[in-house]
Amino acid sequence: MEYKLKYKEEKEALLDLMDKGIIEDRKYEDENGKLILKRTPYTDITEAVVYLGKLVDEPATFDENGEVLTEATYLNGWHVDVMTKKEIKLDNTVEPKTPTHKFA
């Protein structure tokens, strides 16, 4: 099964993927008590995970010297594509008209 997922931020994505058993649970607290998440190896139900992150809406433009004329803008959210061996209930699925990434 293939899924295109959109989250508010990377941390939310990693927690959801861990909770769903798509990636291993590697959460810990640093010395200040801040939650640290690690991207981890796949589990036995996972074929692939592609961390797309923030997607460019409008690319930056540059002058002939390579100086930035306009900064890039980004679509809302943090994006991940997932392929699993079995169907999984995921709440953050999206169906983009022109996907940035496709599984071969």
N, C-alpha and C positions, 0 to 999 in steps of 0.2 A: 504494500500500500504506500502511496506517495501523498505527502501532506505539505502544503505551504502554510507557514504559521507566522503570525504577527503578534508581537508583544510590545509593551511600553518600553521595556529596557532589557538589556542582556541578563541581568540578575533574575528577572521574572521568567525569562525563557529557560534558563538553566534549572531553576527550581521546578518548573513545570515538567521539563524533560526528565528530570530526576524522579519526580513523583510518579510519572507515567511509566517508569522503568526503561526509558529509551537510552539514557546514559546512566552510568553508575553514580551513586550518591556520594559526592565528595564535598561535603560542607564542613567547615570548621570555623572557629573564632580565632582572630588574631589576638595579640597581647592586650589590645584595647577593647576587646569584646565585640569587634566588628565582624559580621558574617562574611566569610571568604568562600567563594565558589570556584571550583576547578572544572574545566572542561575535561571530560574523562573518556575512557574507552567505551565502546559500544557494549550493549548487553546482548544476550542471546536472541532477542526479538528484533534487533536493529540491523538494517542493511547499510544505511549511510545517514550522516547528519552533515549538512552544509550550513555553516554559520555565515549568513550574508550580512548581518548587521544592519547598519543604516544604508538605505538605498538612495542613490543620487536621483533627484527630481530634475534639476537643471545643472549641467556641468559648469565648472568654473571656466572663465574665459581669460586669455592671456594676451599680452601685446607681443611684438616681435622680439623683445628682450626677455621674454619669459616672466614678466611681472604680471601679477594678478590684476585683471581689470574688474571682474566680478567674482565673488565667492560662489562656490557651489551651494545649491540648496538641496535639502534632503526631504524625502517623504517621512511622514510621522511613523514612529515605531521602530522596532528592531526585529529583523526577519531571519527565519530559519527554515530550511527545507529538510524534510525527514523522509526516509524510506524505511518501512518496517516489513517484517515477514508476516505479520498478522494485523488485522484491523484493530485500531486503538481509538478510544473516545477522546478526541481533542477538541477543546472549545475555541481555540484561537485560529482556526483555519480561515484562509482567504483564497480568493480566486482571481488573481490579477489578469488583466486583459493581455498584457505584454510582459510575461515573466522574465525576470533577470536571469534565472537559472532554470535548467531543465535536466532531469536525469536522463542519461542515454538509454 
